[in-house]
């Protein structure tokens, strides 16, 4: 039923369009309490930059949204005046002025509002507690930079100011602006919604643009600080000039478009008011900027002027956040009725008379072009304009005044109320409007949330299609409703980097600090936290594979008893020990035979016993090592070899006396033979002293080697004193060298057994083994060090057995006829005779 009535009224308004109205006279009304209003009736100030004296500033063009917001305030106050429960018996008045989107224009009426009631003067006092300005509260202005200019002024007098559009986060500072309130969310909430939208579609390579004013700079600053925390990279950040008449403005816009082209991004965030946004979009179309996803705000995406730019459909996909505001019941009917009324002379005459009751107009800066408007001029904007923020602003003041006066549902006391007394009630108490409850938060704002709209074009007809909602801190999107400009109508890709997987770090590329490749963390490092620019190293006792998110404890590495290599070596050790024991048994059984006596007799048994002990010491290198085992390894190795080489030393001394000193040999041989055990004991005593020195200066200790193996800790024995170590093992080398010098040139007759040859080859094998041991041990860094040591010991033992003892066993077992005194002893007298011959 309402739609036909609206169409009828609309047709009546069109028929009377040529007749001048008195709409401009509707913005002043007297009352018990006056509420000031600051609205942008016009835009584009005239010659503001060329102003050389403080003369009146005018506006060039009418701004229809500002007119509708002002009518929204008028409607709300008339509703309250007609209410029987809110401020009963109290009549609110209003006084509205044009701000023209210019701080200079907003300051003039603001100063007028602060003049003492009934005058045009602002008194200078030390205490303004009893000061009563012309207005009780102020509604507006719309833009953030205008709010910043006026809020300090009103905050000094603690006059409540409720803005219906100032969203700058700076205005949330209640210490600087204690009397400033707003019925719109702050830019921080808007930016959070934009960031969530980007994350929903995976867009992390974007351009951020803002108008060169408080709104654009503030929102862009908030976005820049929040983008880095959400892995969003800003490829280019720029400001759009607000004064397009400046000589550099056009060049600046062109430079901005060129910079966008260089970035190859597909998403542009635009925080700007309508005029700046329109200028940028026109240049984008003229310079043939490729299609992008444009993410805007209510400041321009809901503007019919923006949508009417020629060829605007070519810019790509437009998504925008608009404040989630409900409809104001009865407002459109009210505007239709008002436009019908202002055509009537009787209504206009009454309006002028009522306005004159407030006194003469001080500024004369109201909406003069409004008198030439008809309903069909206003209707398209009226359908889209958000009036609820203005409506809520008026009601918030009315409810605070109701409580400050101590009103009941029937009447209000007539006690005088100062403006500052309203603040307490605005800060603490909620208020009801059309069945909904609202209240100001601690930063004096109301976060009603946002709707996400999509510009849907059908045959050159634009529909603002709701596709999502942002409320609290959650964004819900129905992406199936969005038809992007791409060939498959799917969301385009706009990313400089992909989302790194766990275990990857961001490797920067290019000059953009947030543009990177995802690289796996190397071994022994791990990805410690989200968005970390590098991988964290594991602790020394830990390890990790490449691309890891955590470190693992290293396992201990040593030659274990169960390892196949250890089993093979232990088997060889057991066989070698058994061979030594069999040899010893054979020698013991044939102890009194010439060959065994020539080989050393009981000294040979002692040497074989020490070789068996040395062979068994190989077991010390298997299993988990300890500091005590490390020390025992070196001591047993040194002492057992000394015991063996000392018996060779005694035998080499005998051979040297026989071969080199035949004349003295009978007498000296008897002395050596009788004191053979003493010589062995002296050799062992010397080695024991060196072993004590080794224990004193620094025995081998256990070392946990974390560097040699990537995933395990290698338990190895570490030599602390290389000097003591060299002396201890060098002594055996010296004994072996003496034995070699005494035996390697000895020759015998063809029918004599050469005992010296066995010692020579045994010592040579020892030296060759030592050389290979040093070479291998220096290069190996794993459990093969233990294997090398075992192999060295076994090679030395088998070398001695094979060159010195096994040949004698062969003669004893297979050639017993050679086991005679004549074959096994060096003739003492025959040697010189042969030499003389």
Secondary structure by P-SEA (a helix, b strand, c coil): caaaaaaaaaaaaaaaccccccccccccccccbbbbbbbccccccccccccccccbbbbccccaaaaaaaaaaaaaaaaaaacccccccbbbbbbbbbccccaaaaaaaaaaaacccccccccccccccccccccccccccccaaaaaaaaaaaaaaccbbbbccccccccccccccccbbbccccaaaaaaaaaaaaaaaccccbbbbbcccaaaaaaaaaaaaaaaaacccccccccccccccccaaaaaaaaaaaaaaaacccbbbbbccaaaaaaaaaaaaaacccccbbbbccccccccccccccccccccbbbbbccccccccaaaaaaaaaaaaaacaaaaaaaaaaaaccccccccccccccccccccccaaaaacccaaaaaaaaaaaaaaaaaaacccccccccccccccccccccccbbbbcccbbbbbccccccccbbbbbbbccccccccccccccccccbbbbcccccccccccccccccccccccccccccccccccccbbbbbccccccccccccccbbbbccccccccccccbbbbbcccccccccaaaaaaaaaaaaaaaaaaaaaaaaaaacccaaaaaacaaaaaaaaaaaaaaaaccccccccccaaaaaaaaaaaaaaaaaaaaaaaaaaaaaaaaaccccaaaaaaaaaaaaaaaaaaaaaaaaaaaaaaaaaaccbbbbbcccccccbbbbbbbbccaaaaaaaaaaaaaaaaaaaaaccccccccccccaaaaaaaaaaaaaaaaaaaaaaaaccccaaaaaaaaaaaaaaaaaaaacccaaaaaaacccccccccccccccccaaaaaaac
